[in-house]
Amino acid sequence: MLCLDKPKIDYPCPWHFKVIGLGRAEVAAAIAEVVGEAEHLVACANASSGGKYHSFNLELVVESESHRDRLYRELSACAVVRVVL
């Protein structure tokens, strides 16, 4: 039987995003703009063979589900960002 209940997450908690987009510097700048002054870790993970796409691992503490969702929406809305996981 398939269970579709949402997992219980206790906030605040560390959260990881994978952000993929066009141009290393541009994606890094977009992440910095969304995260602002919040303490976070960001690391460049991979680049496409042609160097057009770059992926980053972003880790930070989210305070609530709404905070996590807001970060996801704001990252996804950046023009240079193609995918947020």
FENPE-V110122 format. One record per helix or strand. SS is the DSSP state (2 for helix, 1 for strand). FROM is the first residue (numbers start at 0). LEN is the number of residues. If there is no record, write none. Layout:
ss=SS from=FROM len=LEN
ss=SS from=FROM len=LEN
This chain:
ss=1 from=12 len=10
ss=2 from=23 len=12
ss=1 from=39 len=8
ss=1 from=52 len=10
ss=2 from=64 len=13
ss=1 from=80 len=4
